[in-house]
Amino acid sequence: MIALNIPDRKEFTKALFIGNVFDRFLLSEASITTFCTFSIDGALHRNFYSTEEQDCMKLEERAFSLWKECKPFCFSVIKGTHTPLHFRFVFQLSRRDMEQFLISCGIPMSVDDVFGLFLNVTFDGTSLTCTTGTSMRMFTLDKTLDNSWDNWIMSFFRQNGLAAEKIS
């Protein structure tokens, strides 16, 4: 796990709310505080959709909403003349992307061994930080997954022109 300070909040929030940089991530949960606190549980309710919509959206492959599906609602809450007092988003890599990640990093694990690869984005009213996290379905002392995920996030930020500084 690493903690990152985001020095250019404006550029990062533009990428988060207007761009498509984070669109492939699943949204596990969100909390936004403006004049009141808005909370989102990203868990999908498949029975909301018709069978055809479920097939088209490939809902059987995921338990959570994609960020691109929730982003317009979140953006509508934060846009305006006042800066939000706080927000927090918990992103998770999709099963398909996690499988590709494990293969590309040469990690000899099954996607079923990993509960999730997470990225937490938090704004506290003055600073914007990101923290990485991993969750396993089994116990291991091996930190290869953690280190690979941390490196992948740093590379992901660089590739998308997002500045991030490690917090010691």
C-alpha positions, 0 to 999 in steps of 0.5 A, a space after each residue: 500500500 502506498 499513499 500519494 499526494 496529488 499536487 495538481 487537484 484541478 487536473 486530477 479532478 478534471 480527469 476524474 469527473 470530465 475525462 475518461 481516465 478512470 471509466 474502466 474502474 468499478 466504483 465500490 463506494 462513494 461519499 461526497 459532502 457538499 451542503 449535505 453528505 451523499 453516499 453511494 453503494 456501488 453494488 449492482 442490482 441486476 434485477 433493475 435491468 431487463 435480461 437484454 440490458 443485462 446481457 448487453 452490459 455484461 452484468 454477470 461479469 461484475 458486482 459493482 457499477 462502473 465509474 463511467 455509469 456513476 460519474 455523471 451523478 457524482 459530478 452533478 453533486 460537486 459542480 457549482 461555485 462551492 468546493 466540496 467539503 469532502 469526497 471519497 471514492 473507492 475504486 476497484 479493478 474489474 475481474 477481467 482487468 485484474 486477470 490481465 494485470 496478474 498475467 502482465 505482472 507475471 504473478 502466479 495467482 488465480 483471479 479467484 485468489 484476489 478479492 480486489 485491487 483498490 484505489 481510494 481517492 480522498 479529498 479532505 477540503 484542502 488536499 487530495 490523496 490516493 491510497 492503494 490497497 489489495 485484498 486477498 482471499 487467502 493468507 500470504 506473506 508474499 508482497 509481490 501483488 502489493 508491490 506490483 499494484 502500487 507500481 501499476 498505479 504509479 505507471 497508470 498516473 504517469 501514462 495519463 499525465 497525473 502527477 502524484 507524490 509518495 507520502 512517506 
